[in-house]
Amino acid sequence: MSLKIYADPCTVNCRKVLAGCELIGADFELVYVSYFSGGHREPEYVALNPNAMLPALTDGDFTLSESDVILQYIGAKTPGHSGYPSDLRARTDVHRWQAWSSAHWFAACYPYLVENAVKPLLGASPDLEVLDASEETFHRFAAVLDASLEGRTWLVGDHPTFADLSVAAPMHVHTFQKLPLDRYSNIRAWIARIEGLDCWKKTDPLPHFPPPAA
């Protein structure tokens, strides 16, 4: 098997890629790199991804970083699946949502992940000032997503696609993140559908999180 993905499912971008592979039935080998143990900063891994960030992909002598681009590459190598549609407009719409998530949604969700999920694991307390300062940005983009989901089951077409996984990933532990979703019924219904997908269940990150600090 030539396709290898270097990842830790506990991270947003790794979960996105691994769930995408499961969604379309891509054949790959997972090379586990522990995020919390700093495996992504080891020289052997940095040689693959000089950014020292997860994930990375190798396909023979070809190396690739950036999670959405990795998904697009894998999708192109695994044709015939609605998860990465072949229709040009539908595929471009998938790319649009991936870009939107990377540029806006990730940053909107990230403070909640750090403050409410990661810090408690490390024995630290959430910074309430950071959370308060994050609310405006979160609600700005949550409103966009919620409106886009009005009357829709999935973001692109009639089936789950990479678009859904890329947008869901930044909120993949939303209960622990304590994302303020009360006013967004469309998002809540949509993320519940995501959580019902086999590809999402198979890439559950919780077993890979360290135990909370004493």
N, C-alpha and C positions, 0 to 999 in steps of 0.2 A: 504494500500500500504506500503510494508516494505522498498522499495528502496528509499533512500533519498540522494540528492546531495546538499551539502552546497557550494554555489558558488555565485560569482558576475560576470555576463557575460562580464564586461569590461576588465577582465584580460585575458591574453593569454591562460593560462591553463584551466580556467573555460570555456571559449568559446569553446575550443577544445572538452571538455567533453560534454557540452550541445549540440553542433552541432552533435557530434557522436551519442548521444542518439536519436536526431531527425532523423538522417540518417537511423538508423536501426529500428526506431519505438519502442524504449525501453520505458517501463512504469516506471515512476519515479515521485517523488515529489521534486520540487525545493524549497530549504530553502535558501532564499536570505540572504547573508552575505555581507554587504557593505564594499568594500575594502577601499574606500577613507575615510570612517568614522572610519576605524580601527576595524571593527567587527571581523576580523580574529585574533585580539590580545586579545579579550575578554576571560575571564577564561572559560566560557562555551564552546566556540569553541576550545580553546587550549586543553581542555580535550579530544576532538575528534582527533585533529591533533597537537601534541606537537611542530611541526615545525612552528606553527602559520602562515601557508601559505594555500592558496586556490588552489584547492577545496579539499573537503573530501566527503567520501561516507559512509553511514551506510546501512546495510541490516540486519534488526533485530539486533542481538547482535554482528554483524561483522562490524568492522570499517576499512576503507582503505583510504590511502592517495596516492599521486603520480598520476598525471593526466593520463599518458599513461597506467599505471597498472589499474586504475579505468576503463578506456575505455575497456581494455582487459577483465576485469571481467564482465562488462556489456555486452560486445559482446558475451562472452561465455554463459551468461544467456539468450541471445536472439538469438538462433541459426537460421540458414536458410536465412541469409541475406548476399548479396554480399559485403556489407560494411565491414564485418569481415569474410573473406572467411574461409570455413572449410578445404579446401585443405591445407595440412601441409606446402608445400613450399610457397604457396601464403600467408598464415597466417604468416609464419616466415619472409617473405619479408616485410609484413606490420610492424612487430616488428622491423625489421632492420631500416626502415625509421623512425619509432618513436624514436629509440635509436639515430639515426643520428641527428634528429632534436633536441633532448634533449641535446646531447653532443656538437653539433657544430652550428646548424642553429639558435637556440634560442639566443646564445651568440653573433652571428654575427648580428642579427637584433635588439637586445635589446638596444644598445646605441642610435639607431635612435628613438626608441619608447620613451625612457626617455627624450632625448634632444629635439626632435622635436614635440612630442605629449604631454607628461606629464608635462614637465617644463612650457610650455606656459599656460597650464591650471592653474598652481599654481602661475602664475605671474612672472616666472623667464625666463631668456634668455638661449637659447641653448649654450653649451660650444663648440665652434668651434674646439678647440684643441682635445676634446674627439672625435668629429665626424671625424676629419682628421685622427686620430690614429686608427679609426675603419674601415677605408676603405679597407685596405689590407685583413683583416680577412673576411669582408663581400664578397669581390669579389672572394676570394679563394673558399668559399663554394657556392656562387651563381653560379659560373662556373660549379661546380659539379652538382648542381640541374638542371641548364639549359641543360647541356649535357645529363643528365638522361632523360629529357623530350623530347629529340629530337625524332620525329616520334611517340610520345605517347600522348594519351589524358589524361590518369591518371597514377599515379606512379606504381600501381600494378594492372595488369589485365585490363579488359575493362570497369570497373565501378569505381566510386569514392569509396574509402575505408577510414578507419581510418588513413592510411598512408598520404593521401592527407590532411586530416584535421589537423593532427599533424604537418605537415610541413607548412601548410598555416597559422596556428595560430600565430606564432611569427611575421608574417607580416600582421596581420588581419586588421590593420588600416594603410596600407602601404602608402596611400595618405598623411595622416597626419605625418607619420614617415619620409616621403621624402626619401624612400629607393632609392638608385641609380640603377634603373632597366633598364635604357635606352638601354644597350647593350645586354639585356637578353630577346629576343623576345619569347622564349619558356616559360619562367616564366611568362611573362606578359599575354600570351594567356591562360596559365593554371590557373592563379589566377582569370582571368575573368570568366573562367568556374566554378571555386569554388564559386565565388560571384553570379553565376546564380543558384546555388543549393538552394532548399527550406530550407534545414537544416541550411544553412549559413545565409539566409535572416531572418529566425525566431530567430536567436541568435545575431542579430545586436547589438553591444555593445554601440553604440553612445548614445542611450537614458539613459544609466547608467553612462555616464561620467558627472562629475560636470560641471557647467558653467565656462567659463574662468574667472580667477581672474581679478578684476577690475584694 
